[in-house]
Amino acid sequence: MPGSRALPPPPPASSGRPSLRERWAGRQPAAGAAVMATGIVSVGLHLTGHEALSRVTLAMTAAAWAALAADFVARLVLERERWLAQARTPGAPTAVAATTVLGVRVSALGPQTPAEALLALATVLWPVLLVNVVPRWRRGMPGSVFLCCVATQGLAVLGAAVAREQGAAWLAHTALVLFWLGLALYCAALPLFDLRQLTEGAGDQWVAGGALSVSALAGTELLSADRGGLYLWNDDDAGVLRSVTVALLVLDLAWYAVLLAAEVRRPRPHYDVRRWSTVFPMGMTAAATLSVADAVDVPWLEGPGEALLWVAVAAWLAVAAAAAASGGAALRSRAPR
C-alpha cells in the first residue's frame, strides 16, 4: 500500500507453497490502484470509441475488484486487527476509489442499478476510512496522502454520472458538495506532501497530479449532469464550475510535466506495486482532458487527450508485465526445492 506501515507477518505455512491465507496476508491493499488504473483505462477507451478494448479492460477491472472485495471481507472477518491496521494507513481509501472508478464505467453501459449499488457501497466505506486516515496525516507524507481527495472526488464523479442518468437533482447537488470537499482535502494534504518523493517515490508520487485530474473529471460530470434537463446551476454557478474545472486540468497537466521530468531525471525502472499509482493518474489525466474537451466545448483538446490515453495504455502494459514477472519470480522462490 502506498505509504503503509509494516504489518505483522502471516503465520508460516505448513508447506513450501504459499497458502491462500498467506497470499491474502501478503497482498497489499495498494493493489486497489491496479483496479483504479485498469478501470480508468477502460473509461478512456470508451471515450475515444474503442469499445471492444474498453469492455475487455472493464471485465478485467470487475474481476480484479471482485478478488479484492473478497480479500477485504476475509480480512474483516478473519483478521480483524490486521484489517483495522490497514484501514488507518494512507492507502486505505483505494478501496473507495477503486469502487467508484468501476462504477463510473459500469454506469456508461446503460442500466444504473449496478452503478447505484457500487455508489452505495463506496458511500458506506468512505466516512469509515476517512475518519481513520485523516487524523493520522503528518508532514513528510508520500503521494498516498492525496488518496482521500481521490476517493472523495470519485464519489462526486459517480454520483454526478448516476444523477444525470436517473434525473436525480438531489444526488447531483450532493456530488457538488463532495466536489468542493475533495478540493478542500487536496489543499489540506498538499503542505504535508514530501516533495522529495518526486525523485525518490516508488510510484505513488503521481497521485499528487492524479487527484487534480479526477477533480477535473468530477467538474465535467457535474456540468454534464446539468445538460440532462435537471437545470441544476444558474449561469453564474455554471461559469464558476467551468472555470474551476479548466483550472484543475491546467494544474494537473503542469503536475504531469513535473512528474515526468522527475522520472527522466532519476529513472526508477524496478517494479513496485505502487507503480499502479503511476498508471492511474496517467489514465485519469487522459480521461479528464477528453471530458473537458466535450464539457467546455474545446474540441482541440481531443487530440492531446487521445495521445495521453495511449501513453497510459503503454504504461499499463509495462506495469502489468512487470507485475506478472514479479509474481512469477516470487512463486518460484517459495516453491519447495
Secondary structure, DSSP 4 states (H G I P E B T S, - for coil): -TTPPP-PPPPPPSSSSPPHHHHHHH--GGGHHHHHHHHHHHHHHHHTT-HHHHHHHHHHHHHHHHHHHHHHHHHHHH-HHHHHHHHTSTTTTHHHHHHHHHHHHHHTTS--HHHHHHHHHHHHHHHHHHHHHGGG--SSB-GGGGHHHHHHHHHHHHHHHHHHHHT-HHHHHHHHHHHHHHHHHHHHHGGGB-TTHHHH-SSGGGHHHHHHHHHHHHHHHHHHHIIIII--S-HHHHHHHHHHHHHHHHHHHHHHHHHHHHHHHS---S--GGGHHHHHHHHHHHHHHHHHHHHTT-GGGHHHHHHHHHHHHHHHHHHHHHHHHHHHHHHHHHS--
